[in-house]
Amino acid sequence: MNCLSGQQEGEGGSRGRLPGWLLVVLAGALVGVDQLTKWLVVTHLQRGEFIRVCSFLKIKHTDNTGIAFGLWSDGGRALPLLAAVCIVLLLLWGSRYARQSGVVGWSLALLVGGALGNMVDRIRVGRVTDFIDVSFWPVFNFADTCVVIGALLLLVHGLFLHKPACCAGAAPPAAREEGP
């Protein structure tokens, strides 16, 4: 049963779900956009140089050899390996759940696309190029944004949209009729 529409599978309940090939294309497109934005920054700005877009936003060329917020900056070659393991686990988990929900499918594409975008940098040059500087937060990039949005979508899905299989057909306690 589709939790949002109340339809049984086969009754149009698969609307909103993304086919697997489209998830792969979307993740690949996100990697492409990420690599293009990083290439533009590296090509046009020296490290530390920036372009002020508005009072709170700068495009600033920085490098990150660690994970989020510069943590574990001495991770070296372990970081691409860790990223690869996370991507494989996401794909294994996602191959089961992405077919059940469009939200999970979009989340999976964003998470995998973002993780792959940063992994390409780590393998290619040993560091990740960050460039979005909003003044009140550590500098980040397009791939980081994909990962955060994907994780938030999964969180919203898990908290508000997902109905566990054990409860999918059960009526709320107040709606059940009392027996004699």
HELIX and SHEET records of a PDB file:
HELIX    1   1 GLY A   20  HIS A   44  1                                  25    
HELIX    2   2 ALA A   68  GLY A   70  5                                   3    
HELIX    3   3 ALA A   78  TYR A   97  1                                  20    
HELIX    4   4 GLY A  102  VAL A  125  1                                  24    
HELIX    5   5 PHE A  142  VAL A  156  1                                  15    
HELIX    6   6 HIS A  157  LEU A  161  3                                   5    
HELIX    7   7 ALA A  165  CYS A  167  5                                   3    
HELIX    8   8 PRO A  173  ALA A  175  5                                   3    
SHEET    1   A 3 PHE A  50  CYS A  54  0                                        
SHEET    2   A 3 LEU A  57  ASN A  64 -1                                        
SHEET    3   A 3 VAL A 128  ASP A 133 -1                                        
END                                                                             
